[in-house]
Amino acid sequence: MTKTEQRIIDYAAEYMVKNGYPPTVRDITAELGYKSTSTVFEKLVKMRQDGIINYIDGSPRTLTVPGCCYVRFNPDGEEDQNDGE
């Protein structure tokens, strides 16, 4: 895994824990200091091909990191878990 890929994983995991949902490509682009979302998108495509992450094409905030579990609370205050699958 490259350093950039690791930075993306670290940021995505931290973002998901903090916010309860995954970051967008724009969020990741801003965090890494890139100017173009296409650069980050190309990296995400490669990471998905390598099995490092997964996401649904054309849908924002669907990025998952296998093995990464984050917890969020639904409007009723009950805990929901997402195990990255």
HUGI-V354904 format. One record per run of one state. SS is the DSSP state (H for helix, E for strand, C for the rest). FROM is the first residue (numbers start at 1). LEN is the number of residues. If there is no record, write none. Layout:
BEGIN
SS FROM LEN
SS FROM LEN
END
This chain:
BEGIN
C 1 2
H 3 17
C 20 5
H 25 8
C 33 4
H 37 13
C 50 4
E 54 1
C 55 9
E 64 1
C 65 5
E 70 4
C 74 5
E 79 4
C 83 3
END
